[in-house]
Amino acid sequence: MVLQFIENNWMLVLVMVVSGALLIWPYVHRLFGPMREIGALQATQLINRQNAVMLDVREAAEYKDLTVPNAVHLPLSQLASRGHELAKMTARPVIAFCARGNRSRAAASLLAKLGFKEVYTLQGGLRAWTEAGLPLGKPKERNA
């Protein structure tokens, strides 16, 4: 009876299987992909325990006011062309962040292609860092 249903409605079954696979793909990709999303407190632990690099991928106009202390600044728009400047840091974990956490995913993907083995994004970006009450500092003139 079940086989007959599948045989008579194979298109419907196919659509159901494909749509189910598409629904779980983001979860599977997050588990096994090269990058992970972490919160502000997890980021501080990674910095303290493994000397993680905080990578600020905001554009220059956004960067001029405040950032995470000792963060390296390399705007997302320049990451593909200037990523080689980070080559000496590929052995360290890297935590990419932007203002709210959206652009950092694209940056993390590029970092994985550049050879970084341990890539994270800061969930909620600099806003989440600030809301967690973590320290902020003035940007350095030339950081990357």
JOURRA-V39108 format. One record per residue. N is the residue number from 1. PHI is phi in radians with two decimals (NA if undefined). BURIAL is 1 if it has 16 or more other ideal C-beta (glycine too) atoms within 10 Angstrom, else 0. D_LAST is the distance of its C-alpha to the last C-alpha in Angstrom with 2 decimals. Layout:
BEGIN
<<N PHI BURIAL D_LAST> <N PHI BURIAL D_LAST>>
END
This chain:
BEGIN
<<1 NA 0 65.41> <2 -1.16 0 61.62> <3 -1.10 0 61.45> <4 -1.16 0 63.60> <5 -1.06 0 61.29> <6 -1.08 0 58.26> <7 -1.12 0 60.25> <8 -1.36 0 61.39> <9 -2.21 0 58.01> <10 -1.04 0 55.54> <11 -1.15 0 53.42> <12 -1.10 0 53.13> <13 -1.12 0 52.24> <14 -1.07 0 49.61> <15 -1.08 0 48.01> <16 -1.12 0 48.09> <17 -1.17 0 46.41> <18 -1.12 0 43.67> <19 -1.15 0 42.93> <20 -1.12 0 42.88> <21 -1.12 0 40.41> <22 -1.16 0 38.12> <23 -1.23 0 38.34> <24 -1.58 0 37.30> <25 -0.97 0 34.58> <26 -1.03 0 31.69> <27 -1.14 0 32.82> <28 -1.13 0 33.11> <29 -1.10 0 29.74> <30 -1.13 0 28.12> <31 -1.23 0 29.98> <32 -1.94 0 29.28> <33 -1.30 0 26.10> <34 -1.30 0 22.78> <35 -2.13 1 21.35> <36 -2.27 1 22.88> <37 -1.74 0 22.87> <38 -2.27 1 22.95> <39 -1.49 0 23.79> <40 -1.09 1 22.15> <41 -1.21 0 24.36> <42 -1.12 0 23.75> <43 -1.10 1 19.98> <44 -1.12 1 20.63> <45 -1.12 0 22.90> <46 -1.13 1 20.40> <47 -1.13 1 17.87> <48 -1.24 0 20.79> <49 -1.59 0 22.50> <50 -2.20 0 19.97> <51 0.98 0 16.74> <52 -1.13 1 15.13> <53 -1.66 1 11.45> <54 -1.61 1 11.38> <55 -1.98 1 9.24> <56 -1.50 1 9.95> <57 -1.80 1 10.86> <58 -1.22 1 12.86> <59 -1.27 1 13.10> <60 -0.97 0 12.28> <61 -1.11 0 15.91> <62 -1.35 1 15.90> <63 -1.33 1 12.83> <64 -1.12 0 14.37> <65 -1.59 0 16.93> <66 -2.40 0 16.17> <67 -2.65 1 13.91> <68 -1.26 1 14.23> <69 -0.96 0 13.89> <70 1.13 0 10.90> <71 -1.24 1 9.22> <72 -1.54 1 5.62> <73 -1.84 1 5.70> <74 -2.57 1 6.10> <75 -0.97 1 9.74> <76 -0.96 1 12.41> <77 -1.12 0 13.82> <78 -1.94 0 11.03> <79 -1.07 1 10.46> <80 -1.13 0 13.40> <81 -1.49 0 12.57> <82 -1.97 0 8.89> <83 -1.00 1 9.37> <84 -1.05 0 10.15> <85 -1.15 0 6.68> <86 -1.68 1 7.39> <87 -0.95 0 10.86> <88 -1.23 0 11.19> <89 -1.86 1 11.09> <90 -1.10 0 13.84> <91 -1.40 0 16.53> <92 -1.63 0 15.30> <93 -1.12 1 16.14> <94 -2.15 1 13.55> <95 -2.02 1 14.59> <96 -1.47 1 13.45> <97 -2.56 1 14.70> <98 -2.32 1 15.53> <99 -1.21 1 18.33> <100 -2.23 0 21.22> <101 1.82 1 20.24> <102 -1.47 0 21.20> <103 -1.25 1 18.11> <104 -1.14 1 16.50> <105 -1.14 0 19.31> <106 -1.13 0 18.37> <107 -1.12 1 14.74> <108 -1.10 1 16.34> <109 -1.10 1 18.64> <110 -1.13 1 16.05> <111 -1.10 1 14.29> <112 -1.10 1 17.82> <113 -1.20 0 18.39> <114 -1.42 1 15.36> <115 1.85 0 17.14> <116 -1.27 1 16.03> <117 -1.53 0 19.37> <118 -2.11 1 18.97> <119 -2.10 1 17.42> <120 -2.25 1 18.36> <121 -2.10 1 18.26> <122 -1.49 1 18.99> <123 -1.10 1 22.44> <124 1.51 1 22.84> <125 1.09 1 19.19> <126 -1.09 1 18.37> <127 -1.06 0 22.05> <128 -1.15 1 23.27> <129 -1.04 1 21.06> <130 -1.14 0 22.63> <131 -1.12 0 26.06> <132 -1.37 0 25.95> <133 1.34 0 25.75> <134 -1.46 0 22.52> <135 -1.17 0 20.61> <136 -2.17 0 18.22> <137 -2.44 0 16.26> <138 -1.33 0 15.08> <139 -1.14 1 11.46> <140 -1.47 0 9.73> <141 -0.98 0 9.64> <142 -2.26 0 6.21> <143 -2.04 0 3.77> <144 -2.03 1 0.00>>
END
